[in-house]
């Protein structure tokens, strides 16, 4: 156990940045979750699953990769996918790849309709809470900072991020 005096304590600026970051963690995700539950009947984790699948080639992603992208454990993902399967929005399938046999999640047409219907309200809330209060320069900084922090916390998740120019846009139904 290290002594308190050995810890590299935060400077005043770092302390204020840490307080702001923890306030962000405490306020923005619950606000996004509440909007999705109210308007679309799904939580943010479920929306993340549907959204990532909608952007994937063939609307299919390996379960392990999807867990990283959605920000949950394989166990949490499995429970959520079970709920989404009951709704007919996702299905699982086993496939063979160069790495061996794996389980993939596949977004159904009904699931695509759900994410397309939920996206406008979600984007409005993301704009209200994040992008409308930042300058374009700050948005670029947020992207860089977010990638660096995600890489430090979970290199596996960060490795799954699409390159900035690689995002497919959801087509309007």
Secondary structure, DSSP 8 states (H G I E B T S, - for coil): ---GGGS----HHHHHHHHHHHHHHHHHHHHHHHHHHHHHS--HHHHHHHHHHHHSGGGEEEHHHHHHHHTS-HHHHHHHHHHHHHTTSEEEEEEEETTEEEEEEEE-HHHHHHHHHHHHHHHHHHHHHTGGGS-HHHHHHHHHHHHHHHHHH-HHHHHH---GGG-------
